[in-house]
Amino acid sequence: SQQGEEDPQALSIQEGENATMNCSYKTSINNLQWYRQNSGRGLVHLILIRSNEREKHSGRLRVTLDTSKKSSSLLITASRAADTASYFCATDGRDDKIIFGKGTRLHILP
Amino acid sequence: ETGVTQSPTHLIKTRGQQVTLRCSSQSGHNTVSWYQQALGQGPQFIFQYYREEENGRGNFPPRFSGLQFPNYSSELNVNALELDDSALYLCASSRGLGEQFFGPGTRLTVL
């Protein structure tokens, strides 16, 4: 079963615009992570946010976490063609297993 | 490049056969996790090995088994292959429960 659910399932935006993806989860977590995957290959770790953190930045990425709503968002600013990929949130909670959502497919239009 | 390698890259098997997939961890990592990713889905946790012992398992039948070796490389074995086993198999290495570094995956097709 999947704990994290990303929203939207797919997103197309113009290059230069900002992209926002959301993730909701069901049970208490220790950490929440965001990953990127290009064309069905290996996942690339983007950012980890701990349950006691509310916001984190890394370059053009901004992640927020609201544990009261059991949700997180990933914002990519000034999108580029190379940002076209699938983005997954992953949570770890009970049993320390990491559980992925189904992902958001982001397409950056030229 | 994450330093995690997987072999083979692609594999085609027929129903009922057995398959072994391999993963070499990043240097210094003692934990390996395996995931199955069906087309259009997120990765599903199969199991994790920590210092050669299984350390957690997802909802996969016993015909999915694994090994971790003293050098922390790992194998995933699947017996009695079924059509639904067709997927991308990903391994990830980490130091304990720290950040996971994923390999490029092995794409398994079962005919």
Backbone of each chain as ProteinMPNN parsed JSONL, in Angstrom:
{"seq_chain_A": "SQQGEEDPQALSIQEGENATMNCSYKTSINNLQWYRQNSGRGLVHLILIRSNEREKHSGRLRVTLDTSKKSSSLLITASRAADTASYFCATDGRDDKIIFGKGTRLHILP", "coords_chain_A": {"N_chain_A": [[0.859, -1.186, 0.0], [0.344, 2.342, -0.517], [1.452, 5.166, 1.148], [1.958, 7.902, 0.775], [0.422, 10.339, -1.25], [0.596, 11.969, -4.209], [-0.224, 15.102, -5.663], [-0.863, 17.36, -8.28], [-1.59, 14.482, -10.463], [-0.441, 14.805, -12.913], [1.288, 17.489, -14.511], [1.596, 20.303, -16.519], [3.587, 22.962, -17.469], [4.722, 26.232, -18.535], [8.079, 26.908, -19.491], [10.079, 28.573, -17.129], [8.028, 29.276, -15.461], [6.642, 28.666, -12.145], [6.454, 25.528, -10.449], [4.26, 23.611, -8.552], [3.863, 20.929, -6.393], [1.98, 18.611, -4.488], [1.809, 16.587, -1.547], [0.179, 14.135, 0.292], [-0.186, 12.319, 3.323], [-0.777, 9.486, 5.542], [-0.153, 8.421, 8.139], [1.761, 9.028, 11.177], [5.001, 10.472, 10.785], [8.62, 10.25, 10.573], [10.414, 11.457, 8.833], [10.143, 13.218, 5.697], [10.635, 12.807, 2.293], [11.616, 14.044, -0.912], [11.84, 12.96, -4.245], [13.25, 12.764, -7.56], [12.608, 11.387, -10.773], [13.815, 10.446, -13.832], [12.514, 9.438, -16.873], [11.813, 6.701, -16.12], [14.058, 5.7, -14.858], [16.682, 5.445, -12.335], [16.041, 6.844, -9.069], [16.523, 10.182, -7.951], [17.628, 11.774, -5.113], [16.153, 14.611, -3.727], [15.471, 16.338, -1.539], [15.238, 16.298, 2.023], [12.993, 16.536, 4.678], [12.533, 16.993, 8.07], [10.299, 15.833, 10.658], [10.023, 17.787, 12.567], [10.544, 20.103, 11.285], [9.485, 22.884, 9.282], [9.864, 24.145, 6.882], [12.04, 24.021, 4.077], [14.86, 24.76, 2.055], [16.492, 24.319, -1.079], [18.531, 25.332, -3.394], [16.672, 25.943, -6.26], [14.508, 24.74, -5.159], [11.8, 24.444, -2.902], [10.543, 23.192, 0.017], [7.74, 22.458, 1.979], [6.28, 21.447, 5.084], [3.488, 20.286, 6.743], [2.593, 18.97, 9.517], [0.261, 18.774, 10.97], [-1.733, 18.724, 9.096], [-0.87, 16.619, 7.728], [0.611, 16.85, 5.307], [2.657, 17.867, 2.522], [4.479, 20.132, 0.45], [6.115, 20.641, -2.675], [7.923, 23.051, -4.234], [9.079, 24.187, -7.262], [10.982, 26.65, -8.504], [11.193, 29.007, -11.238], [11.139, 27.23, -13.581], [12.816, 24.785, -15.663], [13.582, 23.168, -18.801], [14.948, 20.84, -18.214], [13.839, 20.059, -15.846], [11.731, 18.469, -16.373], [10.212, 15.549, -15.464], [9.346, 12.782, -13.285], [8.044, 13.228, -10.035], [8.374, 12.222, -6.718], [7.052, 11.784, -3.459], [8.226, 10.537, -0.36], [7.7, 8.775, 2.571], [8.679, 7.962, 5.911], [7.781, 6.005, 8.592], [6.033, 4.149, 10.701], [7.734, 1.177, 11.538], [9.91, 2.105, 10.229], [9.953, 1.831, 7.482], [10.31, 2.989, 4.169], [7.977, 4.645, 2.283], [6.644, 5.218, -0.853], [4.798, 7.605, -2.81], [2.52, 7.757, -5.672], [3.428, 9.547, -7.492], [4.036, 12.653, -9.288], [3.789, 13.654, -12.58], [5.729, 15.829, -14.213], [5.795, 18.197, -16.773], [7.669, 20.336, -18.64], [7.065, 22.915, -20.741], [8.427, 24.266, -23.755]], "CA_chain_A": [[0.0, 0.0, 0.0], [1.127, 3.552, -0.606], [1.016, 6.13, 2.142], [1.959, 9.239, 0.21], [-0.325, 10.539, -2.484], [0.947, 13.243, -4.805], [-1.29, 15.816, -6.37], [-1.666, 16.568, -9.215], [-0.929, 13.322, -11.06], [0.349, 15.314, -14.022], [1.335, 18.945, -14.516], [2.346, 20.887, -17.638], [3.728, 24.412, -17.309], [5.689, 26.86, -19.422], [9.413, 27.13, -18.953], [10.187, 29.839, -16.408], [6.993, 29.344, -14.43], [6.859, 27.854, -10.946], [5.663, 24.295, -10.38], [3.963, 23.193, -7.182], [3.315, 19.577, -6.238], [1.587, 18.356, -3.118], [1.861, 15.2, -1.085], [-0.532, 13.896, 1.546], [0.133, 11.012, 3.884], [-1.826, 9.058, 6.468], [0.25, 8.147, 9.516], [2.868, 9.85, 11.678], [6.268, 10.243, 10.082], [9.858, 10.816, 11.088], [10.944, 12.328, 7.778], [9.513, 13.149, 4.386], [11.653, 13.084, 1.285], [11.188, 14.211, -2.297], [12.754, 12.388, -5.22], [12.964, 12.973, -8.979], [12.934, 10.238, -11.608], [13.78, 10.735, -15.268], [12.284, 8.368, -17.843], [11.797, 5.364, -15.563], [15.375, 5.26, -14.378], [16.845, 5.535, -10.891], [15.546, 8.048, -8.404], [17.512, 11.13, -7.433], [17.15, 12.411, -3.892], [16.139, 16.074, -3.838], [15.469, 17.048, -0.268], [14.628, 15.627, 3.167], [12.52, 17.455, 5.702], [12.224, 16.24, 9.269], [8.95, 16.102, 11.154], [10.014, 18.999, 13.391], [10.836, 21.242, 10.418], [8.295, 23.363, 8.566], [10.23, 24.583, 5.539], [13.432, 23.796, 3.743], [15.193, 25.238, 0.716], [17.705, 23.819, -1.708], [18.566, 25.916, -4.74], [15.352, 26.389, -6.732], [13.484, 23.914, -4.527], [11.321, 24.814, -1.572], [9.641, 22.161, 0.538], [7.069, 22.76, 3.238], [5.679, 20.304, 5.754], [2.462, 20.603, 7.738], [2.283, 17.674, 10.14], [-1.127, 18.767, 11.455], [-2.561, 18.361, 7.944], [-0.234, 15.47, 7.084], [0.825, 17.2, 3.909], [3.895, 18.544, 2.155], [4.487, 20.645, -0.92], [7.397, 20.89, -3.33], [7.865, 24.156, -5.188], [10.245, 24.384, -8.124], [10.872, 27.989, -9.075], [11.865, 29.279, -12.517], [11.329, 25.88, -14.132], [13.643, 24.598, -16.856], [13.24, 21.953, -19.546], [15.569, 19.697, -17.538], [13.014, 19.675, -14.693], [10.734, 17.493, -16.821], [10.5, 14.292, -14.769], [8.339, 12.42, -12.285], [8.465, 13.604, -8.686], [7.753, 11.366, -5.719], [7.327, 11.98, -2.043], [8.439, 9.271, 0.347], [7.618, 8.982, 4.007], [9.057, 6.849, 6.774], [7.069, 6.127, 9.857], [6.003, 2.855, 11.385], [8.696, 0.171, 11.079], [10.982, 2.788, 9.498], [9.946, 1.545, 6.046], [10.082, 4.176, 3.358], [6.848, 4.38, 1.401], [6.533, 6.209, -1.916], [3.527, 7.854, -3.468], [2.461, 7.371, -7.082], [4.21, 10.516, -8.247], [3.498, 13.696, -10.172], [4.573, 13.758, -13.817], [5.876, 17.247, -14.557], [6.278, 18.435, -18.136], [7.978, 21.74, -18.859], [6.872, 23.253, -22.152], [9.39, 25.305, -24.187]], "C_chain_A": [[0.892, 1.231, 0.0], [0.574, 4.549, 0.39], [0.921, 7.507, 1.524], [1.162, 9.29, -1.076], [0.023, 11.914, -3.012], [-0.224, 13.81, -5.594], [-0.667, 17.068, -6.99], [-0.922, 15.339, -9.72], [-0.032, 13.757, -12.203], [0.218, 16.829, -14.063], [2.171, 19.41, -15.704], [2.387, 22.4, -17.445], [4.75, 24.937, -18.311], [7.028, 27.025, -18.707], [9.478, 28.515, -18.3], [9.136, 29.999, -15.322], [7.393, 28.491, -13.227], [5.952, 26.632, -10.965], [5.481, 23.924, -8.915], [3.308, 21.823, -7.189], [3.033, 19.345, -4.76], [1.63, 16.87, -2.802], [1.078, 15.105, 0.208], [-0.21, 12.491, 2.031], [-0.816, 10.725, 5.043], [-1.38, 8.907, 7.916], [1.421, 9.039, 9.915], [4.176, 9.483, 10.988], [7.442, 10.772, 10.885], [10.416, 11.856, 10.105], [10.063, 12.217, 6.543], [10.563, 13.565, 3.371], [10.987, 13.274, -0.075], [12.285, 13.686, -3.208], [12.302, 12.776, -6.624], [13.383, 11.716, -9.734], [12.762, 10.627, -13.059], [13.552, 9.441, -16.036], [12.434, 6.966, -17.269], [13.151, 4.823, -15.163], [15.459, 5.441, -12.874], [16.356, 6.858, -10.338], [16.703, 8.889, -7.882], [16.916, 11.827, -6.226], [17.249, 13.924, -4.034], [16.301, 16.74, -2.483], [14.773, 16.199, 0.79], [14.201, 16.685, 4.172], [12.082, 16.619, 6.899], [10.876, 16.685, 9.827], [8.884, 17.355, 12.024], [10.401, 20.253, 12.593], [9.586, 21.632, 9.643], [8.624, 23.752, 7.123], [11.713, 24.34, 5.331], [13.677, 24.22, 2.299], [16.448, 24.543, 0.229], [17.713, 24.329, -3.131], [17.203, 26.455, -5.137], [14.202, 25.609, -6.1], [13.108, 24.479, -3.168], [10.309, 23.762, -1.141], [9.032, 22.662, 1.842], [6.447, 21.474, 3.79], [4.702, 20.8, 6.8], [2.024, 19.286, 8.372], [0.847, 17.625, 10.666], [-2.091, 18.374, 10.331], [-2.011, 17.133, 7.23], [-0.047, 15.742, 5.594], [2.147, 17.932, 3.741], [3.735, 19.094, 0.745], [5.916, 20.841, -1.381], [7.18, 21.976, -4.36], [9.173, 24.201, -5.948], [10.076, 25.742, -8.78], [11.633, 28.075, -10.394], [12.187, 27.982, -13.246], [12.133, 25.902, -15.435], [13.231, 23.306, -17.54], [13.774, 20.704, -18.837], [14.798, 19.257, -16.298], [11.92, 18.688, -15.078], [11.095, 16.118, -16.279], [9.269, 13.92, -13.944], [8.894, 12.723, -10.906], [7.66, 12.791, -7.678], [8.047, 11.886, -4.321], [7.441, 10.607, -1.402], [8.447, 9.565, 1.835], [8.142, 7.753, 4.734], [8.383, 7.062, 8.105], [7.167, 4.812, 10.605], [6.969, 1.889, 10.74], [9.838, 0.775, 10.275], [11.023, 2.427, 8.02], [9.664, 2.84, 5.304], [9.028, 3.848, 2.32], [6.693, 5.549, 0.44], [5.087, 6.401, -2.345], [3.601, 7.453, -4.933], [3.137, 8.388, -7.993], [3.391, 11.545, -9.0], [4.404, 13.756, -11.387], [4.566, 15.217, -14.26], [6.457, 17.373, -15.95], [6.465, 19.933, -18.319], [7.936, 22.02, -20.356], [7.827, 24.373, -22.557], [8.7, 26.62, -24.522]], "O_chain_A": [[2.036, 1.186, 0.45], [-0.637, 4.754, 0.465], [-0.071, 8.21, 1.715], [1.231, 8.374, -1.895], [-0.224, 12.918, -2.344], [-1.078, 13.087, -6.108], [0.017, 17.799, -6.273], [0.263, 15.175, -9.43], [1.016, 13.156, -12.44], [-0.818, 17.387, -13.701], [3.308, 18.973, -15.882], [1.349, 23.04, -17.278], [5.543, 24.174, -18.863], [7.094, 27.249, -17.499], [8.989, 29.499, -18.855], [9.323, 30.763, -14.375], [8.342, 27.709, -13.281], [4.819, 26.697, -11.441], [6.436, 23.927, -8.138], [2.328, 21.589, -7.897], [3.762, 19.827, -3.893], [1.502, 16.02, -3.683], [1.284, 15.903, 1.123], [0.012, 11.585, 1.229], [-1.566, 11.6, 5.475], [-2.139, 9.228, 8.83], [2.0, 9.725, 9.073], [4.414, 8.322, 10.653], [7.285, 11.624, 11.76], [10.824, 12.954, 10.484], [9.332, 11.242, 6.37], [11.284, 14.544, 3.562], [9.919, 12.721, -0.338], [13.474, 13.919, -2.991], [11.13, 13.077, -6.853], [14.37, 11.067, -9.391], [11.695, 11.082, -13.469], [14.295, 8.472, -15.877], [13.11, 6.126, -17.862], [13.357, 3.61, -15.136], [14.435, 5.575, -12.204], [16.27, 7.858, -11.051], [17.723, 8.366, -7.433], [15.831, 12.403, -6.303], [18.293, 14.456, -4.411], [17.162, 17.601, -2.301], [13.83, 15.468, 0.487], [14.952, 17.611, 4.478], [11.342, 15.647, 6.747], [10.381, 17.766, 9.51], [7.809, 17.927, 12.202], [10.566, 21.332, 13.163], [8.726, 20.79, 9.38], [7.76, 23.693, 6.248], [12.523, 24.434, 6.253], [12.815, 24.06, 1.435], [17.346, 24.221, 1.007], [16.985, 23.819, -3.983], [16.639, 27.31, -4.454], [13.045, 25.802, -6.472], [13.956, 24.925, -2.395], [9.342, 23.481, -1.85], [9.724, 23.218, 2.695], [6.136, 20.545, 3.045], [5.043, 21.632, 7.641], [1.183, 18.575, 7.823], [0.277, 16.541, 10.794], [-3.133, 17.767, 10.58], [-2.594, 16.658, 6.256], [-0.487, 14.97, 4.741], [2.68, 18.528, 4.677], [2.95, 18.578, -0.05], [6.806, 21.162, -0.594], [6.349, 21.836, -5.256], [10.249, 24.247, -5.35], [9.126, 25.956, -9.532], [12.581, 27.329, -10.637], [13.351, 27.669, -13.499], [12.131, 26.878, -16.185], [12.6, 22.447, -16.925], [13.14, 19.648, -18.855], [15.074, 18.189, -15.751], [11.253, 18.13, -14.206], [12.157, 15.581, -16.594], [8.28, 14.653, -13.915], [10.075, 12.502, -10.64], [6.437, 12.687, -7.771], [9.145, 12.364, -4.037], [6.826, 9.641, -1.853], [9.118, 10.488, 2.297], [8.056, 6.636, 4.224], [8.409, 8.155, 8.67], [8.233, 4.418, 11.076], [7.018, 1.79, 9.514], [10.647, 0.046, 9.701], [12.028, 2.688, 7.358], [8.881, 3.676, 5.755], [9.167, 2.886, 1.565], [6.62, 6.707, 0.849], [4.265, 5.489, -2.257], [4.596, 6.889, -5.388], [3.388, 8.094, -9.162], [2.217, 11.336, -9.306], [5.622, 13.889, -11.264], [3.528, 15.763, -14.632], [7.467, 16.751, -16.279], [5.518, 20.705, -18.169], [8.685, 21.427, -21.133], [8.021, 25.324, -21.801], [9.364, 27.587, -24.898]]}, "seq_chain_B": "ETGVTQSPTHLIKTRGQQVTLRCSSQSGHNTVSWYQQALGQGPQFIFQYYREEENGRGNFPPRFSGLQFPNYSSELNVNALELDDSALYLCASSRGLGEQFFGPGTRLTVL", "coords_chain_B": {"N_chain_B": [[25.594, 10.558, -10.911], [25.349, 7.975, -8.544], [26.975, 6.126, -7.431], [25.942, 3.686, -6.933], [25.427, 0.613, -8.354], [23.684, -1.522, -10.632], [22.914, -4.761, -11.89], [21.57, -7.151, -14.214], [21.016, -4.576, -16.772], [18.739, -4.808, -18.325], [16.351, -7.453, -18.601], [14.911, -10.42, -19.782], [12.536, -12.802, -19.082], [10.763, -15.941, -18.82], [7.508, -16.954, -17.722], [7.404, -18.653, -14.612], [10.109, -19.097, -14.444], [13.241, -18.408, -12.704], [14.93, -15.59, -11.249], [17.836, -13.591, -10.692], [18.854, -10.596, -9.384], [21.3, -8.019, -9.142], [23.115, -5.81, -6.937], [25.349, -3.248, -6.243], [26.573, -1.555, -3.516], [26.972, 1.896, -2.518], [30.173, 3.042, -1.505], [30.951, 2.587, 1.915], [28.357, 2.36, 2.768], [25.974, 0.529, 4.643], [23.498, -0.503, 4.399], [20.923, -1.824, 2.4], [18.186, -1.376, 0.309], [15.424, -2.738, -1.455], [13.247, -2.149, -4.194], [10.193, -2.422, -6.031], [8.993, -1.216, -9.04], [6.237, -0.705, -10.792], [4.977, 0.085, -14.078], [4.17, 3.471, -14.365], [3.664, 3.771, -11.698], [4.541, 4.416, -8.219], [7.628, 3.505, -6.529], [7.554, 0.383, -4.828], [8.165, -0.868, -1.659], [10.204, -3.645, -1.121], [12.063, -5.215, 0.493], [14.536, -4.714, 3.102], [18.006, -4.764, 3.838], [20.29, -4.871, 6.469], [23.486, -4.814, 7.499], [23.81, -7.506, 6.617], [21.524, -8.766, 7.502], [17.999, -9.312, 7.188], [15.935, -6.544, 7.462], [13.253, -5.624, 7.744], [10.326, -5.814, 5.762], [8.241, -5.562, 2.931], [4.918, -5.932, 1.49], [5.281, -8.481, 0.012], [5.391, -11.722, -1.508], [6.904, -14.826, -0.236], [8.423, -15.829, -2.33], [9.963, -13.83, -3.221], [13.136, -13.101, -2.374], [16.178, -12.29, -0.616], [19.677, -11.354, -0.335], [22.423, -10.121, 1.53], [25.788, -9.315, 1.26], [29.072, -9.649, 2.848], [30.529, -7.455, 1.878], [28.561, -5.685, 1.592], [27.206, -5.596, -0.802], [24.35, -6.731, -2.702], [21.746, -9.127, -3.434], [18.717, -9.745, -5.2], [16.364, -12.199, -5.364], [13.955, -13.81, -7.312], [11.593, -16.244, -7.431], [9.691, -18.607, -9.41], [8.507, -16.921, -11.478], [5.993, -14.527, -12.284], [3.664, -12.986, -14.579], [2.968, -10.457, -13.633], [5.206, -9.694, -12.301], [6.762, -8.241, -13.922], [8.566, -5.343, -14.143], [10.338, -2.35, -13.056], [13.157, -2.808, -11.149], [14.542, -1.507, -8.338], [17.416, -0.736, -6.452], [18.619, 0.643, -3.417], [21.132, 2.22, -1.57], [22.315, 3.007, 1.721], [23.488, 4.727, 4.675], [22.649, 3.2, 7.402], [19.484, 4.425, 8.307], [19.685, 6.672, 6.81], [19.95, 9.097, 4.12], [18.937, 7.735, 1.041], [20.57, 6.302, -1.724], [20.005, 5.742, -5.024], [20.29, 3.096, -7.403], [20.467, 2.671, -11.043], [18.54, 0.864, -11.784], [16.986, -2.285, -12.738], [15.352, -3.474, -15.494], [12.858, -5.726, -15.687], [11.283, -8.045, -17.691], [8.641, -10.223, -17.944], [7.569, -12.894, -19.79]], "CA_chain_B": [[26.009, 9.205, -10.536], [25.218, 7.777, -7.107], [27.902, 5.112, -6.968], [25.217, 2.425, -6.776], [25.278, -0.025, -9.657], [22.797, -2.677, -10.689], [23.049, -5.577, -13.087], [21.776, -6.5, -15.507], [20.192, -3.399, -17.038], [17.47, -5.342, -18.812], [16.282, -8.912, -18.495], [13.645, -11.007, -20.224], [12.362, -14.16, -18.578], [9.423, -16.487, -19.053], [6.742, -17.304, -16.515], [7.854, -19.859, -13.936], [11.566, -19.098, -14.265], [13.801, -17.727, -11.539], [15.827, -14.515, -11.656], [18.671, -12.967, -9.661], [19.286, -9.24, -9.704], [22.419, -7.672, -8.281], [23.259, -4.405, -6.591], [26.567, -2.892, -5.506], [26.287, -0.357, -2.724], [27.955, 2.969, -2.457], [31.203, 2.796, -0.498], [30.632, 3.072, 3.253], [26.949, 2.142, 3.093], [25.759, -0.802, 5.199], [22.075, -0.827, 4.276], [20.414, -1.884, 1.034], [16.741, -1.574, 0.187], [14.965, -3.096, -2.804], [11.922, -1.661, -4.54], [9.617, -2.796, -7.318], [8.223, -0.105, -9.585], [5.452, -1.017, -11.985], [4.846, 1.227, -14.988], [3.228, 4.5, -13.954], [3.444, 3.728, -10.252], [5.699, 4.705, -7.392], [8.326, 2.306, -6.058], [6.986, -0.353, -3.706], [9.226, -1.437, -0.82], [10.221, -5.111, -1.067], [12.708, -5.482, 1.777], [15.761, -3.985, 3.41], [19.037, -5.512, 4.537], [21.224, -4.075, 7.269], [24.584, -5.672, 7.982], [23.574, -8.878, 6.172], [20.293, -9.328, 8.063], [16.783, -8.653, 6.713], [15.546, -5.531, 8.453], [11.983, -5.055, 7.313], [9.814, -6.4, 4.532], [6.947, -5.07, 2.475], [3.9, -6.944, 1.203], [5.686, -9.332, -1.109], [5.388, -13.138, -1.102], [8.216, -15.407, 0.079], [9.243, -16.132, -3.506], [10.923, -12.729, -3.302], [14.094, -13.253, -1.286], [17.372, -11.492, -0.839], [20.91, -11.605, 0.407], [23.415, -9.051, 1.551], [27.095, -9.926, 1.441], [29.935, -8.885, 3.771], [30.934, -6.167, 1.297], [27.303, -4.929, 1.556], [26.461, -5.743, -2.036], [23.107, -7.436, -2.415], [21.01, -9.811, -4.498], [17.283, -9.974, -5.092], [15.975, -13.406, -6.086], [12.524, -14.015, -7.465], [11.287, -17.58, -7.944], [8.37, -18.831, -10.014], [8.11, -15.629, -12.001], [4.644, -14.306, -12.813], [3.613, -11.864, -15.521], [2.898, -9.206, -12.862], [6.526, -9.337, -11.77], [7.392, -7.32, -14.881], [8.681, -4.04, -13.486], [11.688, -1.843, -12.825], [13.593, -3.136, -9.799], [15.504, -0.506, -7.891], [18.03, -0.889, -5.141], [19.106, 1.887, -2.843], [22.007, 1.994, -0.433], [22.338, 4.11, 2.676], [24.144, 4.462, 5.952], [21.496, 3.055, 8.274], [18.254, 4.969, 7.751], [19.979, 7.969, 6.229], [19.576, 9.336, 2.726], [19.126, 6.588, 0.158], [21.119, 6.57, -3.055], [19.428, 4.713, -5.873], [20.903, 2.657, -8.632], [19.683, 2.978, -12.24], [17.45, -0.085, -11.922], [16.956, -3.391, -13.695], [13.997, -3.639, -16.04], [12.54, -7.143, -15.87], [10.087, -8.363, -18.463], [8.256, -11.631, -17.845], [6.674, -13.229, -20.913]], "C_chain_B": [[26.001, 9.041, -9.016], [26.255, 6.815, -6.568], [27.239, 3.779, -6.709], [25.001, 1.833, -8.166], [24.374, -1.242, -9.553], [23.051, -3.436, -11.984], [22.056, -6.726, -13.045], [20.885, -5.273, -15.654], [18.789, -3.822, -17.453], [17.525, -6.86, -18.753], [14.914, -9.367, -18.978], [13.605, -12.451, -19.769], [10.965, -14.643, -18.951], [8.809, -16.897, -17.719], [7.244, -18.614, -15.933], [9.361, -19.912, -13.696], [11.951, -18.353, -12.991], [14.768, -16.659, -12.036], [16.604, -14.006, -10.439], [19.134, -11.61, -10.156], [20.335, -8.826, -8.687], [22.56, -6.168, -8.086], [24.572, -4.221, -5.83], [26.344, -1.561, -4.818], [27.341, 0.704, -2.91], [28.927, 2.672, -1.312], [30.798, 3.393, 0.853], [29.189, 2.864, 3.674], [26.725, 0.704, 3.547], [24.31, -1.274, 5.061], [21.669, -0.803, 2.806], [18.909, -2.141, 1.085], [16.406, -1.884, -1.259], [13.53, -2.647, -2.993], [11.504, -2.225, -5.894], [8.777, -1.629, -7.803], [7.534, -0.536, -10.872], [5.273, 0.255, -12.808], [3.795, 2.208, -14.483], [2.938, 4.552, -12.469], [4.695, 4.19, -9.509], [6.389, 3.421, -6.97], [7.622, 1.699, -4.842], [8.123, -1.052, -2.958], [9.108, -2.958, -0.781], [10.809, -5.558, 0.265], [13.988, -4.672, 1.893], [16.721, -4.908, 4.136], [19.99, -4.544, 5.223], [22.249, -5.038, 7.842], [24.25, -7.148, 7.805], [22.312, -9.521, 6.739], [19.092, -8.589, 7.46], [16.247, -7.763, 7.829], [14.257, -4.853, 8.005], [11.604, -5.584, 5.95], [8.468, -5.803, 4.202], [6.013, -6.225, 2.165], [4.233, -7.737, -0.061], [5.767, -10.778, -0.634], [6.795, -13.666, -0.887], [9.049, -15.753, -1.147], [10.17, -14.971, -3.882], [11.868, -12.872, -2.107], [15.353, -12.48, -1.619], [18.547, -11.955, -0.015], [21.697, -10.308, 0.443], [24.741, -9.69, 1.938], [27.964, -9.072, 2.355], [30.426, -7.557, 3.207], [29.733, -5.257, 1.081], [26.652, -4.879, 0.182], [25.274, -6.666, -1.763], [22.556, -8.114, -3.652], [19.534, -9.831, -4.161], [16.979, -11.191, -5.952], [14.459, -13.492, -6.147], [12.318, -15.379, -8.118], [9.909, -17.605, -8.587], [7.788, -17.538, -10.559], [6.694, -15.624, -12.551], [4.675, -13.08, -13.72], [3.647, -10.519, -14.785], [4.217, -8.808, -12.221], [7.286, -8.424, -12.728], [7.381, -5.916, -14.292], [10.129, -3.585, -13.535], [12.034, -2.15, -11.373], [14.746, -2.214, -9.425], [16.116, -0.926, -6.574], [18.554, 0.467, -4.704], [19.993, 1.555, -1.659], [22.029, 3.233, 0.449], [23.206, 3.717, 3.859], [23.007, 4.39, 6.961], [20.252, 3.591, 7.588], [18.461, 6.363, 7.163], [19.526, 8.067, 4.786], [19.909, 8.127, 1.866], [19.656, 7.058, -1.196], [20.716, 5.408, -3.941], [20.334, 4.361, -7.041], [19.989, 2.934, -9.812], [18.545, 1.996, -12.489], [17.71, -1.198, -12.918], [15.523, -3.53, -14.177], [13.791, -5.11, -16.377], [11.244, -7.274, -16.644], [9.84, -9.851, -18.362], [7.23, -11.927, -18.922], [5.898, -14.529, -20.628]], "O_chain_B": [[26.568, 9.858, -8.29], [26.404, 6.697, -5.352], [27.908, 2.829, -6.303], [24.45, 2.492, -9.048], [24.311, -1.903, -8.516], [23.356, -2.851, -13.023], [21.728, -7.225, -11.968], [20.092, -4.965, -14.765], [17.791, -3.268, -16.993], [18.592, -7.468, -18.841], [13.891, -8.777, -18.63], [14.522, -13.226, -20.037], [10.103, -13.857, -19.345], [9.506, -17.148, -16.736], [7.484, -19.574, -16.665], [9.836, -20.674, -12.854], [11.117, -17.76, -12.308], [15.357, -16.796, -13.109], [16.098, -13.994, -9.317], [19.735, -11.498, -11.225], [20.279, -9.223, -7.523], [22.18, -5.369, -8.942], [24.861, -4.957, -4.887], [25.976, -0.57, -5.449], [28.445, 0.447, -3.39], [28.54, 2.118, -0.283], [30.362, 4.542, 0.933], [28.829, 3.158, 4.813], [27.221, -0.232, 2.92], [23.953, -2.339, 5.563], [22.022, 0.114, 2.064], [18.434, -3.012, 1.813], [17.031, -1.354, -2.178], [12.704, -2.746, -2.086], [12.33, -2.471, -6.773], [7.942, -1.11, -7.062], [8.176, -0.708, -11.908], [5.402, 1.364, -12.29], [2.66, 1.819, -14.207], [2.06, 5.295, -12.03], [5.766, 4.336, -10.099], [5.789, 2.348, -7.047], [7.158, 2.412, -3.952], [8.942, -1.743, -3.565], [8.052, -3.499, -0.453], [10.133, -6.202, 1.066], [14.454, -4.046, 0.941], [16.307, -5.734, 4.949], [20.43, -3.549, 4.647], [21.907, -5.962, 8.58], [24.391, -7.941, 8.736], [22.053, -10.697, 6.484], [19.156, -7.379, 7.244], [16.125, -8.181, 8.981], [14.199, -3.627, 7.905], [12.46, -5.779, 5.087], [7.649, -5.565, 5.089], [6.286, -7.367, 2.535], [3.531, -7.652, -1.068], [6.161, -11.04, 0.503], [7.769, -13.038, -1.302], [10.259, -15.952, -1.029], [11.04, -15.106, -4.741], [11.437, -12.774, -0.958], [15.565, -12.068, -2.76], [18.438, -12.811, 0.863], [21.645, -9.504, -0.487], [24.795, -10.517, 2.848], [27.645, -7.912, 2.614], [30.709, -6.63, 3.966], [29.851, -4.195, 0.47], [25.646, -4.192, 0.007], [25.206, -7.305, -0.713], [22.862, -7.723, -4.778], [19.146, -9.921, -2.996], [17.303, -11.21, -7.139], [13.771, -13.271, -5.15], [12.808, -15.634, -9.219], [9.073, -16.737, -8.337], [6.707, -17.111, -10.151], [6.252, -16.577, -13.194], [5.582, -12.251, -13.643], [4.271, -9.564, -15.248], [4.338, -7.718, -11.663], [8.339, -7.893, -12.376], [6.323, -5.368, -13.981], [11.019, -4.308, -13.981], [11.284, -1.789, -10.467], [15.772, -2.155, -10.102], [15.422, -1.415, -5.683], [18.888, 1.32, -5.527], [19.648, 0.705, -0.837], [21.796, 4.351, -0.009], [23.599, 2.562, 4.025], [22.455, 5.424, 7.338], [19.984, 3.263, 6.432], [17.513, 7.138, 7.038], [18.796, 7.205, 4.296], [21.003, 7.568, 1.944], [19.23, 8.084, -1.728], [21.032, 4.251, -3.664], [21.042, 5.207, -7.586], [18.859, 3.383, -9.624], [17.674, 2.262, -13.318], [18.54, -1.073, -13.819], [14.597, -3.684, -13.38], [14.467, -5.662, -17.245], [10.229, -6.678, -16.283], [10.725, -10.655, -18.657], [6.167, -11.308, -18.976], [5.1, -14.966, -21.456]]}, "name": "protein", "num_of_chains": 2, "seq": "SQQGEEDPQALSIQEGENATMNCSYKTSINNLQWYRQNSGRGLVHLILIRSNEREKHSGRLRVTLDTSKKSSSLLITASRAADTASYFCATDGRDDKIIFGKGTRLHILPETGVTQSPTHLIKTRGQQVTLRCSSQSGHNTVSWYQQALGQGPQFIFQYYREEENGRGNFPPRFSGLQFPNYSSELNVNALELDDSALYLCASSRGLGEQFFGPGTRLTVL"}
